[in-house]
Structures are given as C-alpha cells and as structure tokens.
C-alpha cells in the first residue's frame, strides 16, 4: 500500500499550517517534515503544529550526516521524532561519494550508533538515496545496508534515469519511501511536470505496491517551486495510485 504525500521542504517558504492545508486540498495523506525549516530539532511546539494538521507523519527529515555531524546533534533529532511519532528519521550517509570516500568506517559506526539510539526511541533510521554520500550507487547502498543492521533505505531517481535501472534499484532496495519527482538529465536544474515521466513512475509505483507493505510516495522538487504545478503533480500521482 502506497501512502501519497509530500516532503515539506518542497515549499520552504510556506508555514507548517500552509503545508498542511495544501496537502489536504490536494488529497494527500502524509508529510515528511523537514528539520531545517518546518520542525527544527528540539522545537516541540513546531512538532505539535505539524501534528495538528491531521496528516500522517511519514518521517522526520533530518540533515544529520553520519560520520560527519557531531553525535550530540542526534539526541534532539530523535527526541523531536518521538514527539512527532515519526516511524523514520531520514539521515545522510556522510558527505563523500562511494568512489571518493577513503574510509567508510566512521559513517558505518555513526549509523550503528544512530540505529541503536533510534530503536530505543521507537523509530528507525532511513538513508537518503543521494549523490555525494555512501548511498550514491546501488552497490554501495547495499553494502551499507549489510554493514548496519536495522537501517533502511529511501529511493529516488537520478536525472533522466532509465526505467530498467530504476526498477532494478527498487527491487533490490525495497525502499520504505520514494521521493517522487520528474527530472531530465540535467538533474535538479531540469525539472518537469511529474506526468512527463509516466514511463518511469507508473512501473516503479506498481513495483513498490506489489508486496502490500505500507510505503510512502512523497512529492518533491516541483517545477518552478510552483504550488499550481504541485496541484497538478498531486493529481497525477493520485491517478497513478488508483487501482
């Protein structure tokens, strides 16, 4: 079962309540609340405002960089996730890509530490699937999942990614969350309406729903950061998710 929603940092300029209103208007059900603007670590009042929207909390999107961030930063992140009752805390696997990283050990150890403390707080650590981290390739991500018991993965496509490789990644990782957007080969700077990548997303979403496990499909990176385009993208996503 796929839960449609959005990543709150799609609209950093909007307030928590405005994010909630937009998501509800569009028929979405869940939000990944960002830690950089909408629900900062330790800001329990902001967390309560997020809960007051009535939307399911898909995750708490932190900017904790395993192996790089101070481990003391983790405590307020996990405490805020607990206030949100977030099932996942998104973190980043360092700041270097797998080819450039000379030593994986600090990232691995920091993730093990994070998983241990997250479990004690009733949540899970989820890895952003992203360039310039140790989740920049499928092989490196699989290795990291083997190295750190209890950590799970997100998934998002690379710019202009072909359907075959995307399906292979999704089948291999079985991600808990997909960040849903449409990019050309130029990546972040070449955004399209979501409908333009129907060839990618229709089979990927079908694959994600195949086993009946609850996962999140969260909209992000809207063309021109436009709420009007977001409404169209939400309509597209919901249409793809209908049986």
NUVOZA-587123 format. One record per residue (C-alpha): x, y negated, z negated. Coordinates in steps of 0.2 Angstrom, whole numbers. Layout:
residues N
> x:y:z
> X:Y:Z
...
This chain:
residues 243
> x:y:z
> 0:0:0
> 7:-17:5
> 4:-32:-5
> 4:-48:6
> 11:-64:-2
> 25:-77:-1
> 41:-82:-8
> 38:-98:-17
> 54:-106:-11
> 47:-106:6
> 40:-123:0
> 52:-130:-12
> 43:-147:-11
> 26:-140:-17
> 22:-138:-36
> 18:-121:-44
> -1:-125:-43
> 0:-131:-25
> 9:-115:-21
> -5:-105:-29
> -18:-115:-20
> -10:-112:-3
> -8:-94:-6
> -25:-91:-12
> -33:-101:3
> -23:-90:15
> -30:-74:7
> -13:-69:0
> -11:-59:-16
> 6:-61:-23
> 21:-73:-26
> 39:-71:-29
> 43:-86:-40
> 59:-94:-37
> 71:-98:-51
> 79:-113:-43
> 64:-125:-42
> 47:-117:-47
> 51:-107:-63
> 69:-111:-69
> 76:-99:-81
> 70:-102:-99
> 56:-113:-93
> 42:-103:-101
> 29:-117:-98
> 33:-116:-79
> 31:-97:-81
> 14:-99:-89
> 9:-111:-75
> 13:-98:-62
> 3:-85:-71
> -12:-97:-72
> -13:-97:-53
> -20:-80:-55
> -9:-72:-41
> 1:-56:-44
> 19:-59:-48
> 29:-49:-35
> 46:-53:-43
> 56:-67:-51
> 68:-73:-38
> 84:-77:-47
> 101:-83:-40
> 111:-73:-51
> 127:-67:-42
> 133:-51:-49
> 151:-51:-52
> 152:-70:-50
> 139:-78:-61
> 143:-79:-80
> 134:-64:-88
> 127:-76:-101
> 116:-83:-87
> 107:-66:-86
> 98:-67:-103
> 87:-82:-99
> 83:-75:-82
> 77:-58:-90
> 68:-67:-103
> 58:-78:-90
> 55:-62:-80
> 47:-54:-96
> 37:-70:-98
> 31:-68:-80
> 29:-49:-82
> 38:-48:-66
> 41:-30:-60
> 58:-35:-52
> 71:-48:-54
> 80:-52:-37
> 99:-54:-39
> 113:-55:-26
> 127:-43:-24
> 142:-56:-26
> 147:-69:-14
> 158:-59:-1
> 153:-48:13
> 157:-30:13
> 172:-32:25
> 179:-47:16
> 177:-40:-2
> 194:-33:-8
> 187:-26:-24
> 169:-20:-27
> 171:-15:-45
> 166:-32:-53
> 150:-33:-43
> 146:-15:-47
> 150:-17:-66
> 140:-33:-67
> 125:-24:-58
> 126:-9:-70
> 126:-22:-85
> 111:-31:-77
> 101:-15:-74
> 104:-9:-92
> 98:-25:-99
> 83:-27:-87
> 77:-10:-91
> 77:-15:-110
> 66:-30:-105
> 54:-19:-95
> 59:-24:-77
> 70:-18:-63
> 85:-26:-54
> 82:-28:-35
> 95:-33:-22
> 93:-46:-9
> 97:-39:8
> 108:-53:14
> 124:-58:23
> 139:-64:13
> 135:-51:0
> 139:-32:-3
> 121:-29:5
> 126:-36:22
> 126:-19:30
> 116:-4:28
> 131:7:24
> 137:-5:11
> 120:-6:3
> 118:12:2
> 135:14:-6
> 129:1:-19
> 113:10:-22
> 123:26:-25
> 136:16:-37
> 122:8:-48
> 109:19:-55
> 92:11:-56
> 95:-4:-44
> 83:-5:-29
> 84:-15:-13
> 74:-28:-4
> 74:-29:15
> 74:-42:28
> 78:-43:47
> 93:-51:54
> 91:-64:68
> 84:-56:83
> 86:-39:76
> 80:-24:87
> 66:-13:82
> 77:3:82
> 90:-3:69
> 76:-11:59
> 66:5:57
> 82:14:53
> 86:2:39
> 69:3:32
> 68:22:32
> 84:23:24
> 82:10:10
> 64:12:6
> 64:-6:0
> 52:-12:-14
> 50:-29:-5
> 51:-35:13
> 54:-54:16
> 43:-57:32
> 48:-70:45
> 52:-72:63
> 70:-77:69
> 79:-77:85
> 97:-73:87
> 102:-90:80
> 96:-84:63
> 89:-97:51
> 90:-111:63
> 80:-102:76
> 63:-99:68
> 47:-94:77
> 29:-91:73
> 28:-74:65
> 17:-67:79
> 32:-69:91
> 40:-54:83
> 25:-42:83
> 36:-29:91
> 47:-29:76
> 35:-31:61
> 20:-20:67
> 30:-4:66
> 40:-10:51
> 25:-13:41
> 17:3:46
> 33:12:40
> 33:3:24
> 15:8:21
> 17:26:26
> 20:34:9
> 7:24:0
> 19:17:-13
> 15:-1:-18
> 27:-13:-9
> 27:-32:-6
> 27:-40:11
> 31:-59:7
> 31:-73:20
> 46:-84:20
> 56:-96:32
> 41:-104:41
> 44:-113:57
> 47:-132:53
> 43:-128:35
> 25:-132:40
> 10:-127:29
> 0:-127:45
> 11:-114:53
> 11:-104:37
> -8:-103:38
> -6:-96:55
> 8:-84:49
> -3:-78:34
> -17:-74:46
> -5:-64:57
> 2:-54:43
> -15:-50:36
> -21:-45:53
> -7:-33:55
> -10:-26:37
> -28:-22:41
> -32:-3:45
